[in-house]
Structure formats: C-alpha cells, structure tokens
Amino acid sequence: RQMCIRDSIEGVVSAFNIEGSLGYAGVGSELVIFDLEEGEGLIQISSIQLPSAIQDIQVVDDYAYLALGESGLWIVDVSEISTPKKVGTYAVPGFSNVLDFYQEHIYLATQSMGLWVIDVTTPTTPLKVGSFEFATQIRDVILMNGIGYVATTAWNGESFVGDSGVYVMDVSQPSALREIDFFDTNDAPAKQLSIEGD
C-alpha cells in the first residue's frame, strides 16, 4: 500500500483515503489532509502529528479512524479540516495494521493478534465489544452486508504457521464473530482485498 507522491509531500505515503473532495494521507506518523477539488494536484490543507506511523485510514462522516501500529486505534475529528484534532484512542496488543468501518464499529486487525471489534458510536470513548483470533497474520479486512472478508498470510518470515487465504466471517453480531467459510490460497499470501458491487 505504499506510494511516493513526489514534488508534493516529503516521505512515503503508507495509507491513503478519499472522502468526497478531500484526500487523507498517512505520511509516516503524520496525517495530511489535501484538497482534491481543484484538479491541479494535491493542495495541502492541514496536518496532525501522531505517535506512530499510520498503517491504514478510514474516514466516515466527521472522523478519521487510523490504525497506528504499536499505538492501536486513533480517532481524529476532521469536521474542521483546517484544524484536525485527536478525540479518542483504543490500545490493543500487537501491531495494528488494517481496519474497516461497519455500522458504528471499527474492525481493527493486528498482524498476529487477531481482529478486534470496537464500538465507536461515541468516538471519544471507543469500547471493545468483540474479537476473533487468527493463527495467521491479517493483511486486509473488508466488511459488507453483515459479512467480513479477512485476507491472511501464514508466512511469518521464517516458516508457515497455518493456512494462507481469505476467511469469510459472519459479523452480524459484533460481540460474537463467526467463521463461515475459508478460501485456501495454497501458501500464497492473501495480501489485499477489493469488492465490486453489492
């Protein structure tokens, strides 16, 4: 997910999200907000410094939800785009690398500690309501229509510790996630997911 935007910002962009006419980029540990409406490239509006490198970004309504590696989940109020401010955090064990938003909950994945379900109905006080452990490292997660799709890799850098592939999860009850199917990619790591249509 890394890309380098030259002549616009310095550093490597490890996460990027577009919401309306605004772009949200994770540049190291800095969240940078851009105006995309002018059609003349990236015009920086503001930024906010965070404690760890940004791994993933989801922007919903007035809030940016950030996976911050060792720092867990951070929530930034972007209702005033010129002055973004931190309003909530939730610490989880492990390295938080990807997340998705579904029905007032953040599904936060850690590379080796599973999937955490965090209620963000009140962004200032996020609350864990469920979790699901995986034997393998999570590389991506997408939620849609009560179903979660979780891409995993079994390779830990030294050996295989399980099966690589895509888990299909029933997330209709956030407090009781349930595996309903698994697609085995035969030791090839499942790294990224995309869904088209309904």
N, C-alpha and C positions, 0 to 999 in steps of 0.2 A: 504493500500500500504506500510505499514511499515514492515521492516525486520531488523534483527540484524545480522551483519556479525562478528562473534566472532574471536578473535585471528588475526584479520586483521586491523580493524579500531575501534576506540572507539566511542560509541554513537549509536543512532538509525538512520537507513537509511530510510528516508521518501520518497525518489524518486530515481529511477534507470533507466538508459537508456543505450543501447548498440548500438554503431555505428562502424561497422567494427570490428576491434580487440581491440577497446577501450571501457571501461565502465565508465560511468559518474554517480556518486552517490551524492545525497544531504544528507549530514550528518549535521543535524541542519542547521546552516547558512553557511556551508562550501561546496563548490563544489569540489569534489575529483575526479581526473582522474586516471584510472587504465589501465595497460596493461594486456589484457586477452590472449595474443597470446602464452605465454609460457606454458600454461596448468598446471601451478603449483600453482593455486590460484590467488589472486589479488595482483598485484605488482603496488604500487602507483608510479605515475609519477610526479604529481603536484597537487596543490590545490589553491583555491582562496576564501577568506573570503568575505561574502556578508552581507547586513544589516539585513536580516530577514531569518527565516527558509525556506528552499526550499521545496515547495509542489509538484512540477512537473517539468519534464525536457523533452525537445525535442531537439535533435541535428540534424542539417541539414547542410551539407557541412562544412563550417568553423566556424559555430556559434552554441552555446548552448543557447536555449531560456528557461528562468526559470520563473515559477510562484512563487512569493516570498511573499505570504500572504499580509500583510499590505503594502508592498513595491511595489506591482504591478508586471509589467513585467521588467525583466532584461535580457540583451543580452550580452553574453560573447564570445569574439573572441578566438576560440580554434585552430586556424590554426597552431600556435606553441604550441604544447601540453605541453611543459615544462614551458611555461610562459603564462597561460591564462590571459586575461585582459578584463575588462568591457568596452564596447563600446557604449551601448545605454540603455535607460530606458524609461518606459512609466507608469505613475501613473494613477491608476483607483480607483474609490471609492469602498469600500468593501474589502473583503478578497479574493485575487486571489489564487485559489486552483488547477485548472487544465487548460491545454492548449493543442492545437494541431496546426500543421503547414500544410497549404494547399495553393499551388500556390502563394507563396510570401506573404502570410498573416498568422498572428498568430490569432487564435481564443481563446481568454482568458476568462475563466469563473470565475466569482466571486460567492461565495456561495449564496448570496442573492440579487445581483445587476445585474444579467443577463450575457449575452455573448457579449464580445467586439471584434470587428474585427480591427486588427491593421496591417497596411501595413508595412512590413519590407524589402521592396525592397532595401532600404538604411538602413542597421542595425544601423547606428549611429544616424539616425533621424526617429525613428518609428512614424507612423502617424495613428490616428484613422480614419477609413473610414465608420464604421457602428456599430450598436449594436442591441440587441434584449432583451427585458425584459421578465423575467420569474417570475411567482408568487411563485415559489418553489425554493429550494436550488439545485444548479447544483453540481453533484458529479463526472461526467465524460463527455468527449466530444470526438468524433471521426469524421473525415471528409474523404470522399471518393467519387470520381466521381461526384462532384458537390452537394453532399448530406451530411448534418451534422446530427449526432445522438447524442442527449443530454440526459443523464441519470439524473433524478431529484428525490428528496425526498420531500414530503410535511410536514414531521415532523420537527418542529423547536426546539424540546427539551421539549416543553410544550403542543403543540396542533398541529393538522393538519391545514395547511394554503392553501391547494389546492389539486391537484391530483398528486400522485407519479407515475412515469412511464418514458417512453422514447419518447421524441419528435423527429420527423423527419423534418428536415429543408432543404429548398432549399437555397443553398449558392452560386448559380451560379453568383449572383450579390452581392458582399460583402457589398455594401452600402445599400442593400435592402433585408435583410434576411426575409424568409417567411416560416411559419409553414405549412407543407403539410399533416402531419399525427401525431397521438399520440397513443401510446400503454399504456393503463392503467394497472398498476401492483397492483391495488386494495389495496392501502395504504401501500403495502410492498415497502420499499425504493429501487429504482434502483441505485446501487452504482458504478458499473463498467461495461464497455463495451468492446467487442472484436469482430473483424470482420475477417472472414477467407475467402480467395479467392477474386475475383473481384466483 
